[in-house]
């Protein structure tokens, strides 16, 4: 009986991610406190190290994911997930080396794309937290559950997207046009002040219709019962708003990674490794925000590039465009935006340091 390596590989990976997240919540994060810059830096390095280890694993053993036992199977898998690959000989081992190297490049490129886009997500999450006047000691809890929810949502989005791409190749062009539009829109609105209208937010209005909202935060609790009446707390509303925001961001990030690879497992792995590091990244970024003054411009350029790559993917596949080229462009854009930010640092105060007083939705 032939073992379905895709199911085994995916199950082990998912179990690993859930185990790490639970350890983070129940052991490491059992005490409510604000992560220091040192802690945030250490944990960011830990999550990045996990991604680097996985990169080397894929580089050396990635072919086991799709159970490739013959050269004909290799050609079949490559035609489905990496049609641009060319194999100079029919030697299986040499072909597997080419395929594994390509998988590893696609993974790290997708990871960098998601990580870069997550930086923008961090600033929006900060606006949400400050807009709802969430105590800083509750940041860790709400971010943990927000990330866990994002993992499940990404799973659904990625595999639905992969099914669409496999069945309808023109979906890639639609994704590409949407990303080009998003990139141009982000660039044109890069200086527009971002605000969170707490009372008018659609999530707040919807929840207010069906639930009683407790007027104050109750430690790190999402629900509260008082006098026989069930309440949702403002922290639960914040969690739902963050999930809603990640859903919107997924419309950019997931199509973006499909420009790098059509393998849904590589898309999922790269997404999840970037997402699980989002909490520590959040606490790190809010301390060194000045490094990202030109983040909007960088993301805009990146999305336009990725969008055009999707629109012209047939032509690029025919001329032998390699995944490593996308990696070079992403690194260039990311490093370029950081260098420009260092040369021309931001001078106005960051929202976390300014006074923000917004009435809680339930008060």
MODASUL-V612707 format. One record per pair of residues at least 12 apart in sequence whose ideal C-beta (glycine too) atoms are under 10 Angstrom apart, sorted by the first residue. I is the first residue (numbers start at 0). J is the second residue. Records with the same first field share a line. If there is no record, write none. Layout:
BEGIN
I=J, J
END
This chain:
BEGIN
1=66, 68
2=63, 66
3=66
4=62, 63, 64, 65, 66, 67
5=63, 64, 65, 66, 263, 264
7=63, 64, 66
8=60, 61, 63, 64, 65, 66, 264, 268
9=64, 154, 263, 264, 267, 268
12=53, 64, 264, 267, 268, 271, 272
13=150, 154, 267, 271
15=49, 53
16=49, 147, 150, 268, 271, 272, 274, 275
17=147, 150
19=45, 46, 49, 275
20=143, 144, 146, 147, 150, 275, 278
21=143, 147
23=42, 45, 46, 139, 143, 146, 275, 278, 279
24=139, 140, 143, 144, 147
27=42, 139
28=139, 140, 142, 143, 278
29=139
30=136, 139
31=134, 135, 136, 137, 138, 139, 140, 218, 219
32=135, 136, 138, 139
33=134, 135, 136, 137, 138, 139, 282
34=135, 138, 139, 142, 278, 279, 281, 282, 283, 285, 286
35=282, 286
36=282, 283, 285, 286, 287
37=283, 286
38=279, 282, 283
39=278, 279, 280, 281, 282, 283, 284, 285, 286, 287
40=279, 282, 283, 286, 287
41=279, 283
42=276, 278, 279, 280, 282, 283
43=276, 277, 278, 279, 280, 281, 282, 283, 284
44=276, 279, 283
45=276, 279
46=114, 272, 273, 274, 275, 276, 277, 278, 279, 280
47=110, 114, 272, 273, 276, 279, 280
48=276
49=272, 275, 276
50=106, 107, 110, 111, 114, 268, 269, 271, 272, 273, 275, 276
51=107, 110, 272
52=272
53=103, 106, 107, 110, 268, 269, 271, 272
54=102, 103, 104, 106, 107, 110, 268, 269, 272
55=103
56=99, 103, 106
57=99, 100, 101, 102, 103, 104, 105, 106, 107, 264, 265, 268
58=96, 99, 100, 101, 102, 103, 104, 106, 107
59=96, 99, 100, 103
60=95, 99, 102
61=95, 98, 99, 100, 101, 102, 103, 105, 106, 262, 264, 265
62=76, 91, 94, 95, 96, 98, 99, 102
63=95, 99
64=76, 99, 102, 262, 264, 265, 268
65=77, 79, 80, 98, 102, 262, 264
67=91, 94, 95, 98, 99
68=91
69=91
70=86, 88, 89, 90, 91, 92, 93, 94, 95
71=89, 91
72=91
73=86, 89, 91, 94, 95, 97, 98
74=86, 89, 94, 98
76=98, 262
77=94, 97, 98, 101
79=165, 261, 262
80=98, 101, 102, 105, 161, 165, 260, 261, 262, 263, 264, 265
81=97, 98, 101, 102, 105, 260, 261, 262, 265, 316, 322
82=261, 312, 313, 316, 317
83=101, 312, 315, 316, 317, 318, 319, 320, 321, 322
84=97, 98, 100, 101, 316, 319, 321, 322
85=97, 319
86=98
100=322, 323
101=260, 262, 265, 321, 322, 323
102=260, 262, 264, 265, 268, 322
103=265, 322
104=259, 260, 265, 321, 322, 323, 324, 325, 326
105=256, 259, 260, 261, 262, 265, 266, 268, 269, 322, 323, 325, 326
106=256, 259, 260, 262, 264, 265, 266, 268, 269, 272, 322
107=259, 269, 272, 322, 323, 326, 329
108=256, 258, 259, 260, 265, 269, 322, 323, 324, 325, 326, 327, 328, 329, 330
109=252, 253, 255, 256, 257, 258, 259, 260, 262, 265, 266, 267, 268, 269, 270, 272, 273, 322, 325, 326, 329
110=256, 259, 265, 268, 269, 270, 271, 272, 273, 276, 329
111=259, 269, 273, 301, 325, 326, 329, 330, 332, 333
112=251, 252, 255, 256, 258, 259, 269, 270, 273, 298, 301, 302, 305, 325, 326, 329, 333
113=153, 248, 252, 253, 255, 256, 266, 269, 270, 271, 272, 273, 274, 276, 277
114=252, 269, 270, 272, 273, 274, 276, 277, 280, 329, 333
115=252, 255, 273, 294, 297, 298, 301, 302, 329, 330, 332, 333, 336
116=248, 249, 251, 252, 253, 255, 256, 273, 294, 298, 301, 302
117=245, 248, 252, 270, 273, 274, 276, 277, 280, 281, 284
118=277, 280, 281, 284, 288, 290, 291, 294, 297, 298, 333, 336
119=185, 248, 251, 252, 291, 294, 295, 297, 298
120=149, 241, 244, 245, 247, 248, 249, 251, 252, 273, 274, 277, 280, 281
121=142, 277, 278, 280, 281, 282, 283, 284, 285, 288, 291, 294
122=193, 281, 284, 285, 288, 291, 294, 295, 349, 350
123=193, 195, 240, 241, 244, 245, 247, 248
124=138, 141, 142, 145, 237, 240, 241, 244, 245, 248, 277, 278, 281, 284, 285
125=138, 193, 195, 281, 284, 285, 288, 349, 350, 351
126=193, 194, 195, 244, 350, 351, 355
127=141, 145, 195, 197, 200, 236, 237, 238, 240, 241, 243, 244
128=141, 142, 195, 237, 240, 241, 281, 285, 350, 351, 355
129=195, 350, 351, 353, 354, 355, 356, 357
130=193, 194, 195, 196, 197, 200, 237, 240, 350, 355, 357
131=195, 197, 200, 203, 216, 233, 234, 236, 237, 240, 355, 357, 358, 359, 360
132=197, 216, 233, 237, 355, 356, 357, 358, 359
133=216, 233, 234, 237, 359
134=216, 218, 219, 234
135=282, 285, 351
136=216, 218, 219
137=216, 218, 219, 220, 232, 233, 234, 237
138=219, 237, 278, 281, 282, 285
139=219, 278, 279, 281, 282
140=218, 219, 220, 221, 234, 238
141=219, 221, 234, 235, 237, 238, 240, 241, 278
142=237, 238, 241, 277, 278, 279, 280, 281, 282
143=219, 238, 278
144=219, 221, 234, 235, 238, 241, 242
145=237, 238, 239, 240, 241, 242, 244, 245, 274, 277, 278, 281
146=241, 242, 245, 271, 274, 275, 276, 277, 278, 281
147=242, 274, 275
148=238, 239, 241, 242, 245, 246
149=241, 242, 244, 245, 246, 248, 249, 270, 271, 274, 275, 277
150=245, 267, 270, 271, 274, 275
151=242
152=242, 245, 246, 249, 274
153=245, 246, 249, 252, 253, 266, 267, 270, 271, 273, 274
154=263, 267, 270, 271
155=249
156=246, 249, 250, 252, 253, 254, 266, 267, 270
157=249, 253, 256, 257, 263, 264, 265, 266, 267, 268, 269, 270, 271
158=263, 264, 266, 267
159=253, 263
160=174, 249, 253, 254, 256, 257, 261, 263, 266
161=253, 257, 260, 261, 262, 263, 264, 266, 267
162=263
163=257
164=254, 257, 261, 263, 266
165=261, 263
168=261, 312, 313
170=254, 257, 309
171=254, 257, 258, 261, 308, 309, 310, 311, 312, 313
172=306, 309, 310, 311, 312, 313
173=254, 309, 310
174=250, 251, 253, 254, 255, 257, 258, 305, 306, 309, 310, 312
175=254, 255, 257, 258, 303, 305, 306, 307, 308, 309, 310, 311, 312
176=254, 306, 307, 309, 310
177=250, 251, 254, 302, 306, 309
178=250, 251, 252, 254, 255, 257, 258, 301, 302, 303, 304, 305, 306, 307, 308, 309, 310
179=302, 303, 304, 305, 306, 307, 309, 310
180=302, 303, 306
181=250, 251, 254, 255, 298, 299, 302, 303, 305, 306
182=251, 255, 298, 299, 300, 301, 302, 303, 304, 305, 306, 307
183=299, 302, 303, 306
184=299, 302
185=251, 294, 295, 296, 297, 298, 299, 300, 301, 302, 303
186=295, 296, 298, 299, 300, 302, 303
187=299
188=295, 299
189=293, 294, 295, 296, 298, 299
190=295
191=295
192=350
193=350
195=240, 244, 355, 357
196=357
197=233, 236, 237, 240, 357, 358, 359, 360
198=357, 358, 359, 360
200=236, 239, 240, 243, 360
201=240, 243
202=236, 237, 238, 239, 240, 241, 242, 243, 244, 360
203=233, 236, 237, 239, 240, 360, 361
204=360
205=239, 243
206=231, 235, 236, 239, 240, 360, 361
207=231, 236, 360, 361
209=231
210=222, 229, 230, 231, 235, 236, 361
211=223, 225, 228, 229, 230, 231, 361
212=230, 231, 232, 233, 235, 236, 359, 360, 361, 362
213=225, 228, 229, 230, 231, 232, 233, 234, 235, 236, 359, 361, 362
214=230, 232, 233, 358, 359, 360, 361, 362
215=232, 233, 359, 361, 362
216=232, 233, 234, 237, 359, 361
217=230, 232, 233, 234, 235
218=232, 234
219=232, 234
220=232, 234, 235
221=233, 234, 235, 236, 237, 238, 239
222=234, 235
223=235
230=361
231=361
232=359, 361
233=359, 360, 361, 362
236=359, 360, 361
237=360
240=360
245=274, 277
249=270
251=298, 301, 302, 305, 306
252=266, 269, 270, 273, 274, 302
253=266, 267, 270
254=302, 305, 306, 309
255=298, 301, 302, 304, 305, 306, 308, 309, 329
256=269, 270, 273, 305
257=305, 309, 312
258=302, 304, 305, 306, 307, 308, 309, 310, 312, 315, 322, 325
259=305, 308, 309, 322, 325, 326, 329
260=322, 325
261=312
285=349, 350, 351, 352
286=349, 351
288=340, 344, 345, 348, 349, 350, 351, 352
289=340, 341, 344, 345, 346, 349
290=336, 337, 338, 340, 341, 344, 345
291=336, 337, 340, 345
292=336, 337, 339, 340, 341, 342, 343, 344, 345, 346
293=335, 336, 337, 338, 339, 340, 341, 342, 343, 345
294=333, 336, 337, 340
295=336
296=332, 335, 336, 339, 340
297=329, 331, 332, 333, 334, 335, 336, 337, 339, 340
298=332, 333, 336
299=332, 336
300=328, 331, 332, 335, 336
301=328, 329, 331, 332, 333, 336
304=325, 328, 329, 332
305=325, 328, 329
308=320, 324, 325, 328
END
